[in-house]
Amino acid sequence: MKTLVILSHPSFEKSVINKSWVQELEKHPDLFTVRHLEATYPNSAIDVAAEQALVEQHEKLVLQFPLYWFNCPPMMKKWLDEVLTYGWAYGSQGKKLQDRKIALAISAGVDAKDYSPTGRYHYTLAEILRPFEMSFSYCHADYRSFFAFYGTERAEEEGTEYLPRVAQNARDYVTFLKNI
């Protein structure tokens, strides 16, 4: 079965890395389904039943988003709040995420070194993403960690080195997803 990638990006049209990831995923339609929340629900009214059915039709689930105030964008949060319901995702009868492989794909503005105990933010990206890990654990899912691209804010600084790094990272993303 395929991997479902739920994408949320408030400014997808301006994105470089998330667009690159999606373009790379679209080369493998037999492996990946990409669901862009803002494009699918421009009025923010999520069709919960449709989203739950889509998750059920896929073996793996990946949430893809830019780190947004050290969390996910508002539409992804809304999706989590509305789709992962009691009796479906958790609770005595909620078993739809049980043992399902779930991962995150994160684009981060600053460098990896900034996400360390001695770095700019004093926490690792894994620590910042811990609430996601805990939520999936609560649903008895099989959380498989995250894939990241660091330094989206440095595109101009890197100049001609940036786009080859993005392209390689997109290929690495596909490899990561194939192995979760």
Backbone torsions as a table, in degrees:
resi	resn	phi	psi	omega
1	MET	NA	162.3	-175.2
2	LYS	-85.0	168.6	175.0
3	THR	-100.8	130.6	175.3
4	LEU	-93.8	124.4	176.8
5	VAL	-109.6	113.9	176.1
6	ILE	-93.1	115.1	-176.8
7	LEU	-107.0	132.2	170.8
8	SER	-132.0	126.0	178.2
9	HIS	-152.7	114.1	-176.6
10	PRO	-63.3	-22.7	-178.9
11	SER	-132.6	51.9	-174.6
12	PHE	-56.6	-36.5	-178.2
13	GLU	-62.3	-23.9	179.1
14	LYS	-96.7	-7.5	-176.0
15	SER	-70.8	145.6	172.2
16	VAL	-105.0	-54.0	-174.2
17	ILE	-70.7	-46.2	-179.3
18	ASN	-64.3	-38.1	175.2
19	LYS	-63.0	-43.4	179.3
20	SER	-62.0	-42.6	177.7
21	TRP	-59.7	-46.9	-178.4
22	VAL	-63.4	-43.8	178.8
23	GLN	-59.9	-39.1	178.8
24	GLU	-68.9	-40.9	177.9
25	LEU	-63.6	-37.8	-178.8
26	GLU	-65.6	-14.3	174.8
27	LYS	-74.2	-10.7	-176.6
28	HIS	-128.7	62.4	-176.9
29	PRO	-64.1	-19.6	177.5
30	ASP	-76.1	-16.0	-177.2
31	LEU	-109.4	-29.7	-170.1
32	PHE	-133.0	140.6	169.3
33	THR	-116.5	125.4	179.2
34	VAL	-107.1	127.5	179.7
35	ARG	-118.4	105.3	-179.7
36	HIS	-89.3	109.6	-172.7
37	LEU	-61.2	-47.1	-177.9
38	GLU	-64.6	-34.0	178.2
39	ALA	-75.1	-37.4	-178.6
40	THR	-74.2	-36.5	-176.5
41	TYR	-126.2	70.1	-177.8
42	PRO	-63.1	-21.0	177.7
43	ASN	-96.8	5.6	177.3
44	SER	68.8	9.3	178.6
45	ALA	-90.7	97.8	-175.9
46	ILE	-76.4	133.2	174.0
47	ASP	-85.5	93.0	-173.3
48	VAL	-58.6	-47.1	-179.1
49	ALA	-60.0	-41.7	179.5
50	ALA	-65.4	-40.8	-179.7
51	GLU	-67.8	-42.3	178.2
52	GLN	-63.1	-42.4	178.6
53	ALA	-62.6	-39.8	179.3
54	LEU	-63.7	-43.7	177.1
55	VAL	-60.4	-44.2	-178.1
56	GLU	-63.9	-26.2	-179.4
57	GLN	-81.5	-3.7	-177.0
58	HIS	-121.7	146.4	-179.1
59	GLU	-76.4	-38.9	-176.2
60	LYS	-123.0	155.2	-179.8
61	LEU	-130.7	130.6	176.8
62	VAL	-127.4	132.9	174.9
63	LEU	-102.7	119.3	-176.9
64	GLN	-113.9	127.6	-179.6
65	PHE	-166.7	159.0	171.6
66	PRO	-78.7	144.2	174.6
67	LEU	-64.1	126.2	-169.2
68	TYR	-130.4	104.3	-175.2
69	TRP	53.1	44.7	178.0
70	PHE	60.4	32.0	-179.1
71	ASN	-155.9	-165.1	176.0
72	CYS	-93.8	162.4	176.0
73	PRO	-64.0	158.9	-176.6
74	PRO	-54.6	-37.8	-178.2
75	MET	-68.4	-35.6	176.9
76	MET	-67.5	-40.3	178.1
77	LYS	-62.6	-41.9	177.6
78	LYS	-61.7	-43.1	178.7
79	TRP	-60.1	-47.1	179.0
80	LEU	-60.0	-46.8	-177.7
81	ASP	-64.5	-37.8	-174.3
82	GLU	-91.4	-33.4	-174.8
83	VAL	-87.2	-38.9	-178.0
84	LEU	-84.8	74.5	-172.8
85	THR	-91.4	158.6	172.7
86	TYR	-62.7	135.7	-179.3
87	GLY	89.2	-13.7	175.6
88	TRP	-116.2	-55.9	-178.0
89	ALA	-94.5	-26.5	-177.2
90	TYR	-152.8	174.9	-175.6
91	GLY	95.4	174.4	-174.8
92	SER	-60.6	-29.6	178.7
93	GLN	-105.0	-6.4	-176.0
94	GLY	-86.8	95.0	-173.9
95	LYS	-124.4	12.7	-174.2
96	LYS	-70.7	-19.8	176.5
97	LEU	-103.2	-5.0	-177.1
98	GLN	-57.2	125.1	179.1
99	ASP	64.6	4.9	177.2
100	ARG	-74.6	132.2	178.3
101	LYS	-73.5	126.2	-178.4
102	ILE	-132.4	138.5	178.2
103	ALA	-141.5	171.1	177.4
104	LEU	-119.9	151.1	172.5
105	ALA	-128.4	116.6	-169.9
106	ILE	-121.7	131.5	168.3
107	SER	-104.2	129.6	-176.0
108	ALA	-121.2	138.2	-176.1
109	GLY	-66.4	-36.1	-174.2
110	VAL	-105.0	174.7	-177.4
111	ASP	-72.2	157.8	179.3
112	ALA	-57.1	-36.7	-178.6
113	LYS	-62.6	-23.8	177.8
114	ASP	-71.5	-20.7	177.1
115	TYR	-100.3	72.1	178.6
116	SER	-153.4	163.5	180.0
117	PRO	-56.8	-30.0	179.7
118	THR	-101.9	1.7	-178.1
119	GLY	-86.9	-175.8	-176.0
120	ARG	-55.7	-36.7	-175.2
121	TYR	-105.6	-4.8	173.4
122	HIS	67.7	2.9	178.6
123	TYR	-134.9	149.3	174.5
124	THR	-76.8	161.7	177.0
125	LEU	-64.0	-35.6	176.7
126	ALA	-59.6	-40.1	178.7
127	GLU	-68.2	-40.0	179.4
128	ILE	-64.3	-34.1	-178.2
129	LEU	-88.0	3.0	-177.6
130	ARG	-53.7	-38.5	177.7
131	PRO	-57.8	-33.4	176.7
132	PHE	-67.1	-46.6	178.4
133	GLU	-57.9	-44.1	-179.9
134	MET	-65.8	-40.3	179.3
135	SER	-62.9	-44.2	179.9
136	PHE	-69.2	-34.3	175.1
137	SER	-63.4	-41.3	179.0
138	TYR	-60.2	-32.2	178.9
139	CYS	-88.8	5.5	-179.8
140	HIS	60.9	29.6	175.4
141	ALA	-82.5	167.8	179.5
142	ASP	-101.6	86.4	-177.3
143	TYR	-70.3	125.5	-173.8
144	ARG	-110.3	23.5	176.7
145	SER	78.3	-151.2	-173.3
146	PHE	-142.8	160.6	173.0
147	PHE	-116.3	141.0	-176.2
148	ALA	-138.1	152.3	167.4
149	PHE	-121.3	123.3	-178.9
150	TYR	-106.1	148.8	171.4
151	GLY	89.5	30.9	179.5
152	THR	-63.8	-25.9	-179.2
153	GLU	-75.9	-9.8	-175.5
154	ARG	-99.0	14.0	-176.0
155	ALA	-53.8	-46.4	-178.7
156	GLU	-66.9	-39.0	178.1
157	GLU	-60.1	-44.8	-176.2
158	GLU	-73.4	-23.8	178.5
159	GLY	59.5	-127.0	-174.3
160	THR	-69.3	-14.1	179.2
161	GLU	-81.0	-17.6	-173.6
162	TYR	-68.3	-51.5	-176.0
163	LEU	-64.0	-39.9	173.9
164	PRO	-62.5	-34.8	176.8
165	ARG	-66.0	-40.1	177.1
166	VAL	-63.0	-46.3	-178.3
167	ALA	-62.2	-43.2	178.8
168	GLN	-65.7	-41.1	179.1
169	ASN	-62.7	-37.9	178.7
170	ALA	-63.6	-40.9	177.0
171	ARG	-65.8	-39.5	177.8
172	ASP	-65.1	-33.4	178.1
173	TYR	-61.7	-46.6	178.2
174	VAL	-60.2	-42.5	177.8
175	THR	-61.3	-45.2	178.0
176	PHE	-56.7	-48.0	-177.1
177	LEU	-65.8	-36.3	178.7
178	LYS	-65.3	-24.8	-175.2
179	ASN	-101.6	2.9	178.4
180	ILE	-80.0	NA	NA
